[in-house]
Amino acid sequence: MRKIFGLLVIALLAGCVQTATQPPEIVSTRDIQVLDGAAVATELTRLYGLTSANCNGIDSRPAFLCSGVTLRVTEKDPAQKYKVWDPSPTSVKSGGVSFSYLRKDANFGRLAWGNNNGYIIFPIFGAPKEKYDLDYLCAYPYDAWTTTRNTNAVCVAHPDYPTQSRLCQNAGVTTAEQWYAVWSIPGGNPNQRQCAFDVSDGRNHLAAPAFYQSIRARGLAGVSGVNEHNELLVKTWCDPTSTDPKKSCTQSAPPNQFPLMAFFYIYGGDNKGLADAQYNQKDFHNSTNPKIVVPIIRLTPSAANIGTATFTYDAADQAVTQ
């Protein structure tokens, strides 16, 4: 999954047709970089609407590289030991960080744990050239309850379902229909019983088909699925508590190089997530050198599988503008 470099130039796929786009502009001076919030919202809307099976018609390039919105819910660390954009201690121990993947054909109306804010990362094929690539590992059509599987590893079997919940190809599952047959077995816990579609780089031409089957599987599971997120595991990229330069987040993965596209909060109702999003925006700005202003985006999830999520930028939400 080789990254296609280009300073803020994206060549993305719509169906089987490659489409050139104008991604969000970064306005830079000597001391600060500002991501255009309105342009980010427009790009997120476009990425969300793409429903391609892969990138550029190539099966070794899974769709998450060029379409959809990859997001992670966050909570401020009360002990102030790590930043919200860094892996948590739990993720450092397990070796994987949980994200969700939101797309027109992979809707969900409720975020992990019912949280109301978080951050969104650039798709690899649309990231500025100075950002580092994250390594994607596996995809679950629904919340996999990963912390109940193994605290020292990810994309592994649950102890209660040692055969069925392995990597899908090892469990004899290669299609959404086969996955759904296991999910639909009466009794037990289907979230823990489900297998993981292996989308790691080593899968090569099998990676994109596997990821697309994880998307298709959500559609087979019924409209109730809109209330539950999927789970996309990414390899832990640094350790915020380590003093080893090769592992430390500040040295091996500095915030200026993290592929952060936006902070977001769930819009509507009490908008409680806005305050945390504003705190995180200021914290990231203060942690970067030169300073980077990443916009806060309003996310309104779809209320149904066939509905549409929206992404909106409002200047009034921003705690930092320059």
Secondary structure, 3 states (H helix, E strand, C coil): CCCCCCCCCEEEEECCEEEEECCCCEEECCCEEEECHHHHHHHHHHHHHCCCCEECCEEEEEHHHCCCEEEEECCCCCCCCCCCCCCCHHHHHHCEEEEEEEECCECCCCCHHHCCEEEEECCHHHCCCCCCCCCEEEEECCCCCHHHCCCCCCCCCECCECCCCCEHHHHCCCCHHHHHHHHCCCCCCHHHHCCEEECCHHHHHHHHHHHHHHHHHHHHCCHHHHHCCCEEEEECCCECCCCCCCCEHHHHCCHHHCCEEEEEEECCCCCCHHHHHHHHHHHHHHHCCCEEECCEEEEECCCCCCCCCEEEECHHHCCCCC
